């Protein structure tokens, strides 16, 4: 898989989105984000929207499947 080139602003958005994802799910976040971004014309707004959408989805799913003790 070829790397996706992001500018500084886009990397900042990815880091901000990753901050809300549980640490053990960050690799999954990055993999899903890469799949969503692949082949798209990457503008700053698009990266922001997709990164935060993927982070919310993963965080919501993790919260729904968490077992309370």
C-alpha positions in Angstrom: 0.0 0.0 0.0 1.4 3.4 -1.0 1.7 6.1 1.7 -0.8 8.9 1.7 0.8 12.3 1.6 -0.6 14.8 4.1 0.4 18.4 4.7 1.0 19.8 8.2 -2.6 21.0 8.6 -3.9 17.6 7.6 -1.6 15.8 9.9 -2.7 18.0 12.7 -6.4 17.1 12.0 -5.5 13.4 12.0 -3.7 13.8 15.4 -6.7 15.7 16.8 -9.1 13.0 15.7 -6.8 10.2 17.0 -6.8 11.8 20.4 -10.4 10.8 21.0 -9.8 7.2 20.0 -8.9 4.7 22.7 -5.1 4.0 22.5 -5.6 0.3 21.7 -7.8 1.2 18.7 -5.6 3.8 17.1 -4.0 1.4 14.6 -7.5 0.5 13.5 -8.4 4.2 13.2 -5.3 4.8 11.0 -6.1 1.8 8.8 -9.7 2.8 8.3 -8.8 6.4 7.7 -6.3 5.4 5.1 -8.9 3.3 3.3 -11.4 6.2 3.4 -8.8 8.7 2.1 -7.3 6.5 -0.6 -7.9 7.9 -4.1 -9.6 11.1 -3.0 -8.4 14.7 -3.7 -7.2 15.5 -0.3 -8.2 19.0 0.8 -7.8 20.1 4.4 -11.6 20.1 5.0 -12.0 16.7 3.6 -9.3 15.2 5.7 -10.9 16.9 8.8 -14.4 15.6 8.1 -13.3 12.0 7.3 -10.7 11.8 10.2 -13.3 12.9 12.7 -16.1 10.7 11.3 -13.9 7.6 11.5 -12.7 8.5 15.0 -16.4 9.0 16.2 -17.4 5.7 14.6 -14.6 3.8 16.3 -15.1 5.5 19.6 -18.9 5.0 19.5 -18.5 1.3 18.6 -16.0 0.8 21.4 -18.3 2.4 23.9 -21.2 0.3 22.7 -19.3 -3.0 23.0 -17.5 -2.2 26.3 -18.4 -4.4 29.2 -19.2 -2.7 32.5 -18.0 -4.4 35.7 
